[in-house]
Amino acid sequence: MAAKQYAFVLAGTGSGCGKTTVTLGLLSALKKRGLRVQPCKVGPDYLDTAWHTAVCGTASRNLDSFMLPEPVLNALFCEQMQQADIAVIEGVMGLYDGYGIDPDYCSTAAMAKQLGCPVILLVDGKAVSTSIAATVMGFQRFDPTLNIAGVIVNRVNSASHFQLLKQAIERYCGVPVLGYVPRVDGVSLPERHLGLVTARESVVTQQPWQDFAATLEQTLNINRLLTLSQMAALPQGAWPALPAPDAGKGLTLAMADDEAFNFYYPDNLALLERCGVKIERFSPLRDRALPACQMVWLGGGLSGTVRPAAGRQCRDAGKPARGPSAGCRHLRGMRRSDVSRHAAGRSQRGGASYGGYYSRSQQNGGTADPLWLL
């Protein structure tokens, strides 16, 4: 008899409602129970996944339906579930927020339906009582086909306050309230203009999250959460044609990996290694020279406050390099005739800058070739 497998999507009413903090507490609590936990994040996000990984100890995976066709994404999810008892999937922004106004395009709700996972809706309980039921009911009625299996209330003042909220939601919405999250010191996540401060920049200690998990064990019905999260079957997936296993044999990729450059999808690294590419990590902040390699990958990151010499290292070594996001910004310091940068799938020449605000935006400009420094 196959072992039981569990998965749920923790969705919110919008950004800033506490999804990441509560996700981290649940990851710690489930891990403490001896479960093999696979953290995931809906959409193209490196910050939340880094925090998942730091707290859980298992590399968090992105579920990005903008980049991956449904069969491929499903196949990746099923592959990760082979090594897990439960997947905890953190949503992005609000439950129905995707690209444009189509709630079924790249939204948390669409991902939950695609994978067949129940949704646990996180709602804010601050300064509200019966009106919270109207919020939950609105999310239910917006898409009656979506399985909103339970509710967790965040920022609750007291146990008596929670009872008012619980009674209102269960009476008027007919959905179980699994518990609440009280105000807890020491587990807030530092932020900056583009979201969270990276886990690599922060000293991530386990004790505050273990203490938070112990609190959640008292205020949440985690046994009920597990019951609601049991999956009848994993989604059907199919792998695309992959390069030959030895396609990259003999090639070494120098991959920037430090506080400045650390935005990488684990699935991309796994695919390169599956094709025989050897990955050597280096730090543009600390290493004076590149490791022996045939190519360089300067990944994204939040490197605006540091000045690594990554672009100069690549130029001096005469190595081909790819530099999206932060890597692109540091390569732009070279002569314009020296570099052709690929950003968002389009070959570009010129500068780069921060937009100063948070939004979901990806551009589809076709297939990008590697970026070469001549």
Legacy VTK file of the C-alpha trace (Angstrom):
# vtk DataFile Version 3.0
C-alpha trace
ASCII
DATASET POLYDATA
POINTS 374 float
0.000 0.000 0.000
1.385 3.379 -1.005
2.324 5.773 1.772
-0.002 8.687 2.351
1.089 11.981 0.878
-0.047 15.435 1.843
0.059 18.875 0.268
-1.660 22.192 0.795
-1.436 25.740 -0.482
-1.221 28.518 2.095
-2.863 31.471 0.361
-3.494 34.992 1.543
-5.866 37.839 0.868
-2.952 39.943 -0.403
0.724 40.720 0.050
1.821 41.498 3.585
-0.821 39.362 5.301
1.777 37.085 6.909
2.007 34.183 4.443
5.776 33.774 4.620
5.998 34.022 8.411
3.193 31.503 8.936
4.651 29.227 6.253
7.999 29.200 8.048
6.311 28.365 11.347
4.393 25.498 9.749
7.534 24.179 8.052
9.283 24.087 11.416
6.295 22.498 13.171
5.832 19.766 10.566
9.548 19.022 10.487
9.537 18.732 14.281
6.849 16.051 13.915
9.306 13.968 11.919
7.723 14.575 8.522
9.792 14.992 5.377
8.681 18.448 4.316
9.022 19.873 0.800
8.581 23.663 0.753
7.400 25.327 -2.457
6.534 28.813 -3.647
4.068 29.799 -6.349
5.678 31.959 -9.014
9.137 33.421 -9.657
10.413 34.223 -6.186
13.911 33.737 -4.782
13.563 35.515 -1.433
10.787 33.469 0.139
12.295 30.207 -1.108
15.631 31.082 0.499
13.896 31.593 3.842
12.012 28.301 3.394
15.301 26.514 2.762
17.076 28.131 5.705
14.341 27.216 8.195
13.333 23.822 6.783
16.701 22.491 5.637
15.244 21.276 2.320
15.677 23.285 -0.869
12.433 25.082 -1.659
11.125 24.802 -5.223
9.372 27.340 -7.412
6.103 26.400 -9.087
6.054 28.875 -11.963
3.299 28.274 -14.507
4.422 31.290 -16.539
7.721 29.590 -17.363
6.686 25.930 -17.444
3.902 24.125 -19.297
1.470 22.289 -17.046
2.769 18.738 -17.776
6.378 19.721 -17.035
5.536 21.592 -13.838
3.429 18.658 -12.665
6.298 16.266 -13.393
8.709 18.392 -11.347
6.238 18.520 -8.458
5.745 14.747 -8.534
9.510 14.203 -8.580
9.914 16.302 -5.434
7.045 14.483 -3.725
8.889 11.182 -4.138
11.213 12.327 -1.352
8.578 14.034 0.813
5.644 13.276 3.064
4.076 16.703 2.689
4.427 19.735 0.442
3.798 23.157 1.952
3.140 25.558 -0.921
3.222 29.271 -0.161
1.057 31.354 -2.464
1.948 34.665 -4.059
0.213 37.986 -3.330
-3.545 37.437 -3.005
-5.248 34.133 -3.789
-6.557 35.223 -7.201
-3.727 37.578 -8.213
-1.891 36.484 -11.353
-0.896 38.289 -14.531
-3.527 40.742 -15.682
-6.998 40.205 -14.246
-7.534 36.570 -15.245
-7.692 34.660 -11.922
-6.852 31.405 -13.725
-3.600 32.659 -15.250
-0.529 32.196 -13.052
-2.386 32.781 -9.786
-2.192 30.848 -6.540
-5.745 29.642 -7.106
-4.861 28.329 -10.556
-1.852 26.461 -9.161
-3.942 24.863 -6.414
-6.434 23.605 -8.999
-3.694 22.393 -11.330
-1.997 20.316 -8.629
-5.217 19.238 -6.939
-4.190 20.747 -3.601
-6.551 22.208 -0.997
-6.235 25.882 -0.134
-5.787 27.096 3.427
-6.761 30.763 3.446
-4.868 33.098 5.773
-6.937 36.128 6.789
-6.121 39.105 8.992
-7.980 39.172 12.312
-6.746 42.554 13.486
-9.510 44.963 14.571
-12.383 42.888 13.169
-15.024 40.407 14.344
-18.071 39.280 12.326
-16.960 41.186 9.226
-14.179 38.661 8.745
-16.828 36.225 7.507
-17.633 38.570 4.629
-13.990 38.507 3.581
-13.846 34.710 3.603
-17.211 34.436 1.846
-16.017 36.741 -0.917
-13.041 34.507 -1.626
-15.270 31.428 -1.588
-17.889 32.822 -3.964
-15.385 34.365 -6.362
-14.564 30.842 -7.577
-16.894 28.146 -6.194
-14.846 25.427 -7.955
-11.795 26.162 -5.808
-11.325 23.968 -2.748
-10.848 26.404 0.140
-10.601 23.677 2.751
-9.762 25.703 5.834
-8.996 29.103 7.305
-6.239 30.354 9.597
-6.637 33.759 11.241
-3.514 35.872 11.696
-2.807 38.681 14.187
-5.398 37.668 16.770
-5.384 39.543 20.070
-6.571 36.790 22.406
-8.242 33.396 22.625
-11.610 35.048 23.263
-11.156 37.263 20.201
-10.402 34.143 18.164
-13.617 32.455 19.309
-15.662 35.356 17.914
-13.860 35.116 14.581
-14.127 31.330 14.444
-17.849 31.307 15.175
-18.554 33.949 12.530
-16.563 32.204 9.793
-17.875 28.715 10.487
-21.489 29.869 10.838
-21.691 32.051 7.731
-19.112 30.387 5.469
-19.289 26.721 6.434
-15.532 26.255 6.283
-13.471 24.988 9.237
-11.233 27.444 11.050
-8.021 25.595 11.897
-6.791 28.075 14.467
-5.068 31.383 14.809
-1.668 33.019 14.896
-1.072 35.332 17.856
1.365 38.182 17.847
4.819 36.697 18.452
8.040 38.631 18.945
11.239 37.596 17.188
9.858 36.063 13.992
9.146 39.090 11.817
11.107 39.126 8.578
13.206 42.182 7.636
12.112 43.962 4.460
13.488 46.359 1.879
12.038 48.143 -1.144
11.802 45.006 -3.319
10.546 42.647 -0.629
12.293 40.659 2.074
15.943 40.900 2.989
17.552 37.693 1.759
18.155 34.800 4.127
21.831 34.910 3.098
22.104 38.469 4.445
20.468 37.580 7.749
21.641 35.322 10.535
18.935 32.640 10.414
18.810 30.878 13.769
16.449 27.971 14.253
15.429 28.676 17.849
12.950 31.535 17.187
11.231 29.455 14.508
11.156 26.392 16.737
9.594 28.517 19.471
7.093 29.868 16.939
6.316 26.309 15.830
5.643 25.355 19.449
3.208 28.269 19.680
1.429 27.150 16.504
1.089 23.648 17.935
-0.967 25.260 20.705
-3.068 27.614 18.576
-3.553 25.590 15.359
-5.178 22.206 14.853
-2.323 20.739 12.836
-3.817 17.242 12.948
-6.919 18.601 11.206
-4.690 20.421 8.737
-3.009 17.130 7.840
-6.352 15.403 7.418
-7.551 18.103 5.029
-4.253 17.981 3.114
-4.217 14.293 2.241
-3.942 13.873 -1.530
-5.993 11.268 -3.358
-3.486 11.242 -6.224
-0.586 13.262 -7.572
-1.168 15.318 -10.733
-0.331 13.820 -14.112
2.890 15.127 -15.602
5.184 14.486 -18.541
8.843 15.325 -19.081
9.901 17.101 -22.278
12.747 15.804 -24.408
15.900 16.417 -22.367
19.481 16.829 -23.621
21.620 13.714 -23.646
23.045 12.806 -20.212
26.567 13.549 -21.467
25.720 16.730 -23.405
27.701 18.832 -20.944
30.431 16.327 -20.150
33.791 18.023 -19.674
32.267 21.467 -19.127
32.715 23.373 -15.879
30.381 26.235 -15.001
31.630 28.808 -12.487
28.525 29.919 -10.589
28.590 33.067 -8.455
27.207 32.220 -5.028
27.447 34.624 -2.102
25.456 37.392 -0.417
25.378 39.415 -3.653
24.532 36.670 -6.162
22.343 33.813 -4.998
19.130 33.790 -7.017
19.036 30.401 -8.725
16.316 27.843 -9.340
17.394 24.434 -7.953
15.675 22.743 -10.906
17.978 24.566 -13.348
21.063 23.455 -11.430
19.785 19.880 -11.308
19.211 19.888 -15.077
22.737 21.136 -15.778
24.237 18.467 -13.538
21.986 15.833 -15.114
23.546 16.777 -18.459
27.067 16.305 -17.110
28.006 19.928 -16.377
30.237 20.365 -13.330
29.255 23.376 -11.210
31.971 25.223 -9.282
30.733 27.887 -6.873
32.705 31.056 -6.255
32.247 34.383 -4.485
32.668 37.588 -6.500
32.841 39.394 -3.147
35.774 37.381 -1.809
37.526 35.496 -4.598
40.112 37.416 -6.591
39.978 35.053 -9.555
37.539 32.705 -11.217
37.871 28.957 -10.737
38.998 26.940 -13.754
35.956 26.886 -16.025
34.622 27.210 -19.540
31.728 29.543 -18.704
30.440 31.815 -15.930
26.960 32.291 -14.487
26.305 35.492 -12.542
22.872 34.877 -11.100
20.489 37.418 -9.715
20.634 38.883 -6.248
20.238 42.029 -4.215
23.710 43.383 -4.767
22.988 47.108 -4.833
24.916 47.741 -1.617
28.079 45.846 -2.638
30.517 46.235 -5.488
31.799 42.847 -6.558
34.296 42.730 -9.407
32.376 40.004 -11.217
32.209 41.703 -14.607
35.913 42.516 -14.574
36.782 38.952 -13.535
34.863 37.570 -16.511
36.430 40.056 -18.920
39.972 39.466 -17.703
39.546 35.696 -17.898
38.011 35.906 -21.376
35.142 33.624 -20.374
31.632 33.514 -21.789
29.109 34.503 -19.137
25.407 34.782 -18.583
24.172 37.583 -16.368
20.459 38.109 -15.739
19.171 40.546 -13.122
21.960 41.527 -10.704
24.487 39.781 -12.936
23.347 41.958 -15.820
23.735 45.101 -13.723
27.325 44.263 -12.879
28.192 43.285 -16.421
26.905 46.667 -17.623
30.013 48.298 -16.164
31.993 46.938 -19.109
32.273 48.707 -22.457
29.013 48.557 -24.366
30.865 47.043 -27.325
32.047 44.224 -25.080
28.776 42.870 -23.818
25.371 41.875 -25.076
23.084 41.215 -22.136
20.003 39.058 -22.129
17.229 40.229 -19.825
13.744 38.740 -19.765
14.417 36.783 -22.951
15.550 39.751 -25.084
19.065 40.731 -26.118
19.741 44.192 -24.732
22.512 46.754 -24.544
22.513 49.510 -21.965
21.919 50.166 -18.299
19.699 48.770 -15.599
17.997 50.201 -12.535
15.558 49.385 -9.762
11.931 50.300 -10.296
11.428 51.087 -6.616
8.203 49.136 -6.106
6.960 45.555 -5.939
4.888 43.986 -8.695
4.560 40.756 -10.619
6.016 41.223 -14.078
7.678 38.855 -16.490
8.239 39.527 -20.157
7.976 36.982 -22.923
10.504 37.890 -25.557
11.302 34.477 -26.970
14.277 32.238 -26.409
17.492 33.804 -25.182
20.888 32.534 -26.242
23.769 32.583 -23.735
25.350 35.950 -23.059
28.879 36.193 -24.386
31.683 38.515 -23.305
34.071 38.900 -26.227
LINES 1 375
374 0 1 2 3 4 5 6 7 8 9 10 11 12 13 14 15 16 17 18 19 20 21 22 23 24 25 26 27 28 29 30 31 32 33 34 35 36 37 38 39 40 41 42 43 44 45 46 47 48 49 50 51 52 53 54 55 56 57 58 59 60 61 62 63 64 65 66 67 68 69 70 71 72 73 74 75 76 77 78 79 80 81 82 83 84 85 86 87 88 89 90 91 92 93 94 95 96 97 98 99 100 101 102 103 104 105 106 107 108 109 110 111 112 113 114 115 116 117 118 119 120 121 122 123 124 125 126 127 128 129 130 131 132 133 134 135 136 137 138 139 140 141 142 143 144 145 146 147 148 149 150 151 152 153 154 155 156 157 158 159 160 161 162 163 164 165 166 167 168 169 170 171 172 173 174 175 176 177 178 179 180 181 182 183 184 185 186 187 188 189 190 191 192 193 194 195 196 197 198 199 200 201 202 203 204 205 206 207 208 209 210 211 212 213 214 215 216 217 218 219 220 221 222 223 224 225 226 227 228 229 230 231 232 233 234 235 236 237 238 239 240 241 242 243 244 245 246 247 248 249 250 251 252 253 254 255 256 257 258 259 260 261 262 263 264 265 266 267 268 269 270 271 272 273 274 275 276 277 278 279 280 281 282 283 284 285 286 287 288 289 290 291 292 293 294 295 296 297 298 299 300 301 302 303 304 305 306 307 308 309 310 311 312 313 314 315 316 317 318 319 320 321 322 323 324 325 326 327 328 329 330 331 332 333 334 335 336 337 338 339 340 341 342 343 344 345 346 347 348 349 350 351 352 353 354 355 356 357 358 359 360 361 362 363 364 365 366 367 368 369 370 371 372 373
